[in-house]
Amino acid sequence: MRDTKIFDEIIDQTMGTVGQSREQIFEIGEQSRQELQALENELVEVRLKVATIIEKTDRTQMHARFARNRLVEVSKEFDKFTNDEVRVAYEQANDYQIQLAVFKQEEIQLRDKRDQIERRLVNLKDTVMRSEQLAGQMSIVHKFLSSDIKKVTDVIEDAREKQAFGLQIIEAQEEERKKLSREIHDGPAQMMANVLLRSELIERIYQEKGIEQALNEFKDLRKMVKSSLVEVRRIIYDLRPMALDDLGLMPTLAKYLKTFEERTQISIVFRHVGKETRLPQQLEIALFRLVQESVQNAYKHADPTEIQVKIEIKPTKVIMLIKDDGKGFDPSLKKEGSFGLIGMKERVHMLKGEINIQSKLNVGTLVIIGVPINAKSN
């Protein structure tokens, strides 16, 4: 009993240490991301200043050249000009030379500052990436220590496979969260930050270069906002296709597969047989995810040129066939990292259905799924 108590104390201390370390790593990552954003904004400002000073330098060089030519002309025919004209020619040439020297020095300083910022950005991006990796690993450890994966492991006979499957579930959840976080940060969040910055620049461009240049910038800004809106809708759709609730399974699958075809350039052949009727909501979601997982697996691992998806809705059963002409695999060999197939089998099992996966090397893969319509999942 005493040993059990000591063991529990050790676990609690370990959990506390892991939790604190995870929070500290997360804080470091957040601080680095904020500094990264600030530096990226500063870099845009510096680049704009560099472009402006180059323009001023070029303009001043042109004026300086004219002033030197004027001074040479005055020097050659000195007697033809008054003292004031000679003095003005000399002062103008001298002033332009001084301005040119000042602009060039300012350009050198700005270029040095730009290079320093770019070097700091490289280091900060590396820090952010490392902190994300560490935070993800620490989250996996923390969740594995704190989660009860007994219910999941009961369905797997081999002890090592049970542990691996539990870890893969946690890792997949963390990877999905990290992917979503990165998509939002690199997509809509980045675009919104750029929109804010560009909106500030439009006012400056309007003051310095006039209304036409400002309008051109505004048009680009509007395109950026539209692009951001498309990206937000795509992320929301990936999380949960809203059309599923309104239109049903078949139209939603047709839309998803068409979008998938356009994005991947893989030919998709979609057919459905039987009366197109609404199914229970949870069943429609599960069937959609099974098709989604199947085509994603084919795209990621099989390198196909065509994927066929066929769904037949019978009075008491739904039958789905997903076939690709990719490189296939040997079903008799256990493959590491085949979490996608295990997850699909578990989903079908929860629906009290059956799944049959047939594959041949260099021929392709056929996934056959049968799910009863009226059965309730566990």
The 8 nearest C-alpha neighbors of each residue, nearest first, counted from 0:
[[1, 3, 2, 4, 5, 6, 7, 8],
 [0, 2, 4, 3, 5, 6, 7, 8],
 [1, 3, 5, 0, 4, 6, 7, 8],
 [4, 2, 6, 0, 1, 5, 7, 8],
 [3, 5, 7, 1, 6, 2, 8, 0],
 [6, 4, 8, 2, 7, 3, 9, 1],
 [5, 7, 3, 9, 4, 8, 2, 10],
 [8, 6, 10, 4, 9, 5, 11, 3],
 [9, 7, 11, 5, 10, 6, 12, 4],
 [8, 10, 6, 12, 7, 11, 13, 5],
 [9, 11, 13, 7, 8, 12, 14, 6],
 [12, 10, 8, 14, 13, 9, 15, 7],
 [13, 11, 15, 9, 14, 10, 8, 16],
 [14, 12, 10, 16, 15, 11, 9, 17],
 [13, 15, 11, 17, 12, 16, 18, 10],
 [14, 16, 12, 18, 13, 17, 19, 11],
 [15, 17, 13, 19, 18, 14, 20, 12],
 [16, 18, 20, 14, 15, 19, 13, 21],
 [19, 17, 15, 21, 16, 20, 14, 22],
 [18, 20, 22, 16, 21, 17, 15, 23],
 [21, 19, 23, 17, 22, 18, 16, 24],
 [20, 22, 18, 24, 19, 23, 134, 137],
 [23, 21, 25, 19, 20, 24, 26, 18],
 [24, 22, 20, 26, 25, 21, 19, 27],
 [23, 25, 27, 21, 26, 22, 134, 130],
 [24, 26, 22, 28, 23, 27, 29, 21],
 [27, 25, 29, 23, 28, 24, 30, 22],
 [28, 26, 24, 30, 25, 29, 31, 23],
 [27, 29, 25, 31, 130, 127, 26, 30],
 [30, 28, 26, 32, 31, 27, 25, 33],
 [31, 29, 33, 27, 32, 28, 26, 34],
 [30, 32, 28, 34, 29, 33, 35, 127],
 [33, 31, 35, 29, 30, 34, 28, 36],
 [34, 32, 36, 30, 35, 31, 29, 37],
 [33, 35, 37, 31, 36, 32, 38, 30],
 [34, 36, 32, 38, 33, 37, 31, 39],
 [37, 35, 39, 33, 38, 34, 32, 40],
 [36, 38, 34, 40, 35, 39, 41, 33],
 [39, 37, 41, 35, 40, 36, 42, 34],
 [38, 40, 42, 36, 41, 37, 35, 43],
 [39, 41, 37, 43, 38, 42, 36, 44],
 [42, 40, 38, 44, 39, 43, 45, 37],
 [41, 43, 39, 45, 44, 40, 38, 46],
 [42, 44, 46, 40, 41, 45, 47, 39],
 [45, 43, 41, 47, 42, 46, 48, 40],
 [46, 44, 48, 42, 47, 43, 49, 41],
 [45, 47, 49, 43, 48, 44, 42, 50],
 [46, 48, 44, 50, 45, 49, 51, 43],
 [47, 49, 51, 45, 46, 50, 52, 44],
 [50, 48, 46, 52, 51, 47, 53, 45],
 [49, 51, 47, 53, 48, 52, 46, 54],
 [50, 52, 48, 54, 49, 53, 47, 55],
 [53, 51, 55, 49, 54, 50, 56, 48],
 [54, 52, 56, 50, 55, 51, 49, 57],
 [53, 55, 51, 57, 52, 56, 58, 50],
 [54, 56, 52, 58, 53, 57, 59, 51],
 [57, 55, 53, 59, 58, 54, 102, 52],
 [56, 58, 60, 54, 59, 55, 53, 61],
 [57, 59, 55, 61, 56, 60, 54, 62],
 [58, 60, 62, 56, 61, 57, 63, 55],
 [61, 59, 63, 57, 62, 58, 56, 64],
 [60, 62, 64, 58, 59, 63, 57, 65],
 [63, 61, 59, 65, 64, 60, 66, 58],
 [64, 62, 66, 60, 95, 61, 65, 59],
 [63, 65, 67, 61, 66, 62, 60, 68],
 [64, 66, 68, 62, 63, 67, 69, 61],
 [65, 67, 92, 63, 69, 64, 68, 62],
 [68, 66, 70, 64, 69, 65, 92, 71],
 [67, 69, 71, 65, 70, 66, 72, 64],
 [68, 70, 66, 72, 67, 71, 65, 73],
 [69, 71, 67, 73, 72, 88, 68, 74],
 [72, 70, 74, 68, 69, 73, 67, 75],
 [71, 73, 69, 75, 70, 74, 68, 76],
 [72, 74, 70, 77, 76, 71, 75, 69],
 [73, 75, 71, 77, 72, 76, 70, 85],
 [76, 74, 72, 73, 77, 71, 70, 78],
 [77, 75, 73, 74, 78, 79, 72, 80],
 [76, 78, 74, 73, 79, 75, 80, 85],
 [79, 77, 76, 80, 81, 73, 75, 74],
 [78, 80, 77, 76, 81, 73, 75, 74],
 [81, 79, 78, 77, 84, 85, 82, 73],
 [80, 82, 84, 83, 85, 79, 78, 77],
 [81, 83, 85, 84, 86, 80, 87, 77],
 [84, 82, 86, 81, 85, 87, 80, 88],
 [85, 83, 87, 81, 82, 86, 80, 88],
 [84, 86, 82, 88, 83, 87, 89, 81],
 [85, 87, 83, 89, 84, 88, 82, 90],
 [88, 86, 90, 84, 89, 85, 91, 83],
 [89, 87, 85, 91, 70, 86, 90, 84],
 [88, 90, 86, 92, 87, 91, 93, 70],
 [91, 89, 93, 87, 92, 88, 94, 86],
 [92, 90, 94, 88, 93, 89, 87, 95],
 [91, 93, 66, 89, 95, 90, 94, 67],
 [92, 94, 90, 96, 91, 95, 89, 97],
 [95, 93, 91, 97, 96, 92, 90, 98],
 [94, 96, 98, 63, 92, 97, 93, 99],
 [95, 97, 99, 93, 94, 98, 100, 92],
 [96, 98, 94, 100, 95, 99, 101, 93],
 [99, 97, 95, 101, 100, 96, 102, 94],
 [98, 100, 96, 102, 97, 101, 95, 103],
 [99, 101, 97, 103, 98, 102, 104, 96],
 [102, 100, 98, 104, 99, 103, 105, 97],
 [103, 101, 105, 99, 104, 100, 56, 106],
 [102, 104, 106, 100, 105, 101, 99, 107],
 [103, 105, 107, 101, 106, 102, 100, 108],
 [106, 104, 102, 108, 103, 107, 109, 101],
 [105, 107, 103, 109, 104, 108, 102, 110],
 [108, 106, 104, 110, 105, 109, 111, 103],
 [107, 109, 111, 105, 106, 110, 112, 104],
 [110, 108, 112, 106, 111, 107, 113, 105],
 [109, 111, 113, 107, 112, 108, 106, 114],
 [112, 110, 108, 114, 109, 113, 107, 115],
 [111, 113, 109, 115, 110, 114, 108, 116],
 [112, 114, 110, 116, 111, 115, 109, 117],
 [115, 113, 117, 111, 116, 112, 110, 118],
 [114, 116, 112, 118, 113, 117, 111, 119],
 [117, 115, 119, 113, 118, 114, 120, 112],
 [116, 118, 120, 114, 119, 115, 113, 121],
 [119, 117, 115, 121, 120, 116, 114, 122],
 [118, 120, 116, 122, 117, 121, 123, 115],
 [119, 121, 123, 117, 118, 122, 124, 116],
 [122, 120, 118, 124, 119, 123, 125, 117],
 [123, 121, 125, 119, 120, 124, 126, 118],
 [124, 122, 126, 120, 125, 121, 119, 127],
 [125, 123, 127, 121, 126, 122, 120, 128],
 [124, 126, 128, 122, 123, 127, 129, 121],
 [125, 127, 123, 129, 124, 128, 130, 122],
 [128, 126, 124, 130, 28, 129, 125, 31],
 [129, 127, 125, 131, 126, 130, 124, 132],
 [128, 130, 132, 126, 131, 127, 125, 133],
 [129, 131, 133, 127, 28, 132, 128, 134],
 [132, 130, 134, 128, 129, 133, 135, 127],
 [131, 133, 129, 135, 130, 134, 136, 128],
 [132, 134, 130, 136, 135, 131, 137, 129],
 [135, 133, 137, 131, 136, 132, 21, 130],
 [136, 134, 138, 132, 133, 137, 131, 139],
 [137, 135, 133, 139, 138, 134, 132, 140],
 [136, 138, 134, 140, 139, 135, 21, 141],
 [139, 137, 141, 135, 136, 140, 142, 134],
 [138, 140, 136, 142, 137, 141, 143, 170],
 [139, 141, 137, 143, 138, 142, 144, 136],
 [142, 140, 138, 144, 143, 139, 137, 145],
 [143, 141, 145, 139, 144, 146, 140, 138],
 [142, 144, 140, 146, 141, 145, 139, 166],
 [143, 145, 141, 142, 146, 140, 14, 147],
 [146, 144, 142, 143, 141, 147, 14, 140],
 [147, 145, 143, 142, 148, 144, 141, 149],
 [146, 148, 149, 145, 150, 143, 144, 151],
 [149, 147, 151, 150, 146, 152, 165, 143],
 [148, 150, 152, 151, 147, 153, 146, 165],
 [151, 149, 153, 148, 152, 147, 154, 165],
 [150, 152, 148, 149, 153, 154, 165, 161],
 [151, 153, 161, 149, 155, 154, 150, 148],
 [154, 152, 150, 151, 155, 149, 156, 161],
 [153, 155, 152, 151, 156, 150, 161, 345],
 [156, 154, 152, 153, 161, 157, 160, 158],
 [157, 155, 158, 154, 161, 153, 160, 152],
 [156, 158, 160, 159, 155, 161, 162, 152],
 [159, 157, 161, 160, 156, 162, 155, 152],
 [160, 158, 162, 161, 157, 163, 164, 156],
 [159, 161, 163, 157, 158, 162, 164, 155],
 [162, 160, 152, 158, 164, 159, 163, 155],
 [161, 163, 165, 159, 160, 164, 166, 158],
 [162, 164, 160, 166, 165, 161, 167, 159],
 [163, 165, 167, 161, 166, 162, 160, 168],
 [166, 164, 162, 168, 167, 163, 161, 148],
 [165, 167, 163, 169, 164, 168, 170, 162],
 [168, 166, 170, 164, 165, 169, 171, 163],
 [167, 169, 171, 165, 166, 170, 172, 164],
 [170, 168, 172, 166, 167, 171, 139, 173],
 [169, 171, 167, 173, 172, 168, 174, 166],
 [170, 172, 174, 168, 173, 169, 167, 175],
 [173, 171, 175, 169, 170, 174, 176, 168],
 [172, 174, 170, 176, 175, 171, 177, 169],
 [173, 175, 171, 177, 176, 172, 178, 170],
 [174, 176, 178, 172, 173, 177, 171, 179],
 [177, 175, 173, 179, 178, 174, 180, 172],
 [176, 178, 180, 174, 175, 179, 181, 173],
 [179, 177, 175, 181, 176, 180, 174, 182],
 [180, 178, 182, 176, 181, 177, 175, 183],
 [181, 179, 177, 183, 178, 182, 176, 184],
 [180, 182, 184, 178, 179, 183, 185, 177],
 [183, 181, 179, 185, 186, 180, 184, 178],
 [182, 184, 186, 180, 187, 181, 185, 188],
 [183, 185, 188, 181, 182, 186, 189, 180],
 [186, 184, 182, 189, 183, 181, 188, 187],
 [185, 187, 183, 182, 189, 184, 188, 190],
 [186, 188, 190, 227, 183, 189, 191, 231],
 [189, 187, 184, 191, 190, 186, 183, 192],
 [190, 188, 192, 185, 191, 186, 187, 184],
 [189, 191, 193, 187, 192, 188, 194, 186],
 [190, 192, 194, 188, 193, 189, 187, 195],
 [191, 193, 189, 195, 190, 194, 188, 196],
 [194, 192, 190, 196, 191, 195, 197, 189],
 [193, 195, 191, 197, 192, 196, 198, 190],
 [196, 194, 192, 198, 193, 197, 191, 199],
 [195, 197, 193, 199, 198, 194, 192, 200],
 [198, 196, 200, 194, 199, 195, 193, 201],
 [197, 199, 195, 201, 200, 196, 194, 202],
 [200, 198, 196, 197, 201, 202, 195, 203],
 [199, 201, 197, 203, 198, 202, 204, 196],
 [202, 200, 204, 198, 203, 213, 199, 205],
 [201, 203, 205, 200, 204, 199, 206, 198],
 [202, 204, 200, 206, 205, 201, 207, 199],
 [205, 203, 201, 207, 208, 206, 202, 213],
 [204, 206, 209, 213, 202, 210, 203, 208],
 [207, 205, 203, 204, 209, 208, 202, 210],
 [208, 206, 204, 205, 209, 203, 202, 212],
 [209, 207, 204, 205, 206, 212, 210, 213],
 [210, 208, 205, 211, 212, 206, 207, 213],
 [209, 211, 213, 205, 212, 214, 208, 204],
 [212, 210, 214, 213, 209, 215, 208, 205],
 [213, 211, 215, 214, 210, 209, 208, 216],
 [212, 214, 205, 210, 216, 211, 201, 215],
 [215, 213, 217, 211, 216, 212, 210, 218],
 [216, 214, 212, 218, 217, 213, 211, 219],
 [215, 217, 213, 219, 214, 218, 220, 212],
 [216, 218, 214, 220, 215, 219, 213, 221],
 [219, 217, 221, 215, 220, 216, 214, 222],
 [220, 218, 216, 222, 217, 221, 223, 215],
 [219, 221, 217, 223, 218, 222, 216, 224],
 [220, 222, 218, 224, 223, 219, 217, 225],
 [223, 221, 225, 219, 220, 224, 226, 218],
 [222, 224, 220, 226, 221, 225, 227, 219],
 [223, 225, 227, 221, 226, 222, 228, 220],
 [226, 224, 228, 222, 227, 223, 221, 229],
 [227, 225, 223, 229, 224, 228, 222, 230],
 [226, 228, 224, 230, 187, 225, 229, 223],
 [227, 229, 225, 231, 230, 226, 232, 224],
 [230, 228, 226, 232, 227, 231, 233, 225],
 [229, 231, 233, 227, 228, 232, 226, 234],
 [232, 230, 228, 234, 233, 229, 227, 235],
 [231, 233, 235, 229, 230, 234, 236, 228],
 [234, 232, 236, 230, 231, 235, 229, 237],
 [235, 233, 237, 231, 236, 232, 230, 238],
 [236, 234, 232, 238, 233, 237, 231, 239],
 [235, 237, 240, 233, 239, 238, 234, 232],
 [238, 236, 234, 235, 239, 233, 240, 232],
 [239, 237, 235, 236, 234, 240, 233, 179],
 [238, 240, 236, 237, 241, 235, 243, 242],
 [241, 239, 236, 242, 243, 237, 238, 235],
 [240, 242, 243, 244, 239, 236, 245, 235],
 [243, 241, 245, 244, 246, 240, 251, 247],
 [244, 242, 247, 241, 246, 251, 245, 240],
 [245, 243, 242, 241, 247, 246, 280, 240],
 [244, 246, 242, 243, 247, 241, 251, 248],
 [247, 245, 242, 243, 244, 250, 251, 248],
 [248, 246, 243, 249, 277, 245, 244, 250],
 [247, 249, 251, 283, 243, 250, 252, 287],
 [248, 250, 252, 251, 247, 253, 275, 271],
 [251, 249, 253, 252, 248, 246, 254, 247],
 [250, 252, 254, 248, 253, 249, 243, 242],
 [251, 253, 255, 249, 254, 250, 256, 248],
 [254, 252, 250, 256, 251, 255, 249, 257],
 [253, 255, 251, 257, 252, 256, 250, 258],
 [254, 256, 252, 258, 257, 253, 259, 251],
 [257, 255, 259, 253, 258, 254, 252, 260],
 [256, 258, 260, 254, 259, 255, 253, 261],
 [257, 259, 261, 255, 256, 260, 262, 254],
 [260, 258, 256, 262, 257, 261, 263, 255],
 [261, 259, 257, 264, 265, 263, 258, 262],
 [260, 262, 258, 264, 259, 263, 257, 265],
 [261, 263, 259, 260, 264, 258, 265, 257],
 [262, 264, 265, 260, 261, 259, 298, 258],
 [265, 263, 260, 261, 262, 266, 259, 304],
 [266, 264, 260, 263, 304, 305, 267, 303],
 [265, 267, 305, 260, 304, 306, 264, 268],
 [266, 268, 306, 305, 307, 260, 265, 269],
 [267, 269, 307, 308, 306, 266, 270, 305],
 [270, 268, 308, 309, 307, 267, 271, 253],
 [271, 269, 309, 308, 310, 268, 272, 307],
 [270, 272, 310, 309, 311, 273, 269, 249],
 [273, 271, 311, 310, 312, 270, 274, 309],
 [274, 272, 312, 311, 275, 313, 271, 310],
 [273, 275, 276, 312, 272, 313, 311, 271],
 [276, 274, 273, 277, 249, 312, 272, 271],
 [277, 275, 274, 278, 247, 312, 248, 273],
 [276, 278, 247, 279, 275, 248, 283, 280],
 [277, 279, 283, 280, 276, 282, 372, 247],
 [280, 278, 282, 281, 283, 277, 372, 373],
 [279, 281, 283, 282, 278, 284, 244, 277],
 [282, 280, 284, 283, 279, 285, 278, 286],
 [283, 281, 285, 279, 284, 280, 286, 278],
 [284, 282, 280, 286, 285, 281, 248, 278],
 [283, 285, 281, 287, 282, 286, 288, 280],
 [284, 286, 282, 288, 287, 283, 281, 289],
 [287, 285, 289, 283, 288, 284, 282, 290],
 [286, 288, 284, 290, 285, 289, 283, 291],
 [289, 287, 291, 285, 286, 290, 292, 284],
 [290, 288, 286, 292, 291, 287, 293, 285],
 [291, 289, 293, 287, 292, 288, 294, 286],
 [290, 292, 288, 289, 293, 294, 295, 287],
 [291, 293, 295, 289, 290, 294, 288, 296],
 [294, 292, 290, 296, 295, 291, 289, 297],
 [295, 293, 297, 296, 291, 292, 298, 290],
 [294, 296, 298, 292, 297, 293, 299, 291],
 [297, 295, 299, 293, 294, 298, 300, 292],
 [298, 296, 301, 294, 295, 300, 299, 293],
 [297, 299, 295, 296, 302, 300, 301, 294],
 [300, 298, 296, 297, 295, 301, 302, 294],
 [299, 301, 297, 298, 296, 302, 326, 325],
 [300, 302, 325, 297, 326, 303, 327, 298],
 [301, 303, 325, 298, 300, 326, 297, 299],
 [304, 302, 325, 324, 305, 301, 323, 298],
 [303, 305, 265, 266, 324, 302, 325, 306],
 [306, 304, 266, 303, 265, 267, 323, 324],
 [305, 307, 323, 267, 322, 266, 268, 308],
 [306, 308, 268, 322, 321, 267, 269, 323],
 [309, 307, 321, 269, 320, 268, 270, 322],
 [308, 310, 270, 320, 271, 319, 269, 321],
 [311, 309, 319, 271, 318, 272, 320, 270],
 [310, 312, 272, 318, 271, 273, 317, 313],
 [313, 311, 317, 273, 316, 272, 318, 310],
 [312, 314, 316, 315, 317, 311, 273, 318],
 [315, 313, 316, 312, 372, 317, 274, 273],
 [316, 314, 372, 313, 371, 373, 317, 312],
 [315, 317, 371, 313, 372, 370, 314, 312],
 [316, 318, 312, 370, 369, 311, 313, 371],
 [317, 319, 369, 311, 368, 310, 316, 312],
 [320, 318, 310, 368, 309, 367, 311, 369],
 [321, 319, 367, 309, 366, 308, 322, 310],
 [322, 320, 308, 366, 307, 365, 309, 319],
 [321, 323, 365, 307, 306, 364, 366, 320],
 [324, 322, 306, 363, 364, 325, 305, 303],
 [325, 323, 363, 303, 362, 305, 304, 364],
 [326, 324, 303, 363, 301, 302, 327, 323],
 [325, 327, 361, 301, 363, 360, 362, 302],
 [328, 326, 363, 360, 359, 364, 358, 325],
 [327, 329, 360, 359, 358, 330, 326, 364],
 [328, 330, 331, 332, 359, 360, 358, 327],
 [331, 329, 332, 328, 358, 357, 333, 356],
 [332, 330, 329, 333, 328, 334, 358, 357],
 [333, 331, 330, 329, 334, 328, 335, 337],
 [334, 332, 331, 335, 330, 337, 329, 336],
 [333, 335, 337, 332, 336, 330, 329, 331],
 [336, 334, 337, 333, 338, 332, 163, 160],
 [335, 337, 338, 334, 339, 167, 340, 333],
 [338, 336, 339, 335, 340, 334, 341, 333],
 [337, 339, 341, 336, 340, 342, 167, 164],
 [338, 340, 342, 337, 341, 343, 296, 292],
 [339, 341, 343, 342, 338, 337, 344, 296],
 [342, 340, 338, 344, 343, 339, 345, 337],
 [341, 343, 345, 339, 340, 344, 338, 346],
 [342, 344, 340, 346, 345, 341, 347, 339],
 [345, 343, 341, 347, 342, 346, 348, 340],
 [344, 346, 348, 342, 343, 347, 349, 341],
 [347, 345, 343, 349, 348, 344, 342, 350],
 [346, 348, 350, 344, 352, 349, 345, 343],
 [349, 347, 351, 345, 350, 346, 352, 344],
 [348, 350, 376, 346, 351, 347, 377, 345],
 [349, 351, 376, 347, 348, 352, 346, 370],
 [352, 350, 348, 349, 347, 376, 370, 374],
 [351, 353, 370, 347, 350, 369, 348, 371],
 [352, 354, 369, 368, 347, 370, 355, 348],
 [353, 355, 368, 367, 369, 356, 344, 347],
 [354, 356, 367, 366, 368, 357, 353, 365],
 [355, 357, 366, 365, 367, 358, 354, 364],
 [358, 356, 365, 364, 366, 355, 359, 330],
 [357, 359, 364, 327, 363, 328, 365, 330],
 [360, 358, 327, 362, 328, 363, 329, 361],
 [359, 361, 327, 328, 362, 326, 329, 363],
 [360, 362, 326, 327, 363, 359, 325, 328],
 [363, 361, 359, 360, 324, 326, 327, 325],
 [364, 362, 324, 327, 325, 323, 326, 358],
 [363, 365, 358, 327, 323, 322, 357, 359],
 [364, 366, 322, 357, 321, 356, 358, 367],
 [365, 367, 356, 321, 320, 355, 322, 357],
 [368, 366, 320, 355, 354, 319, 356, 365],
 [369, 367, 354, 319, 318, 353, 355, 320],
 [368, 370, 318, 353, 352, 317, 354, 319],
 [369, 371, 352, 317, 316, 372, 353, 350],
 [372, 370, 316, 374, 373, 315, 352, 317],
 [373, 371, 316, 315, 374, 370, 317, 278],
 [372, 374, 371, 375, 315, 316, 279, 370],
 [375, 373, 371, 372, 376, 351, 350, 370],
 [374, 376, 373, 377, 350, 351, 349, 372],
 [377, 375, 350, 349, 374, 351, 348, 282],
 [376, 349, 375, 350, 351, 348, 374, 346]]
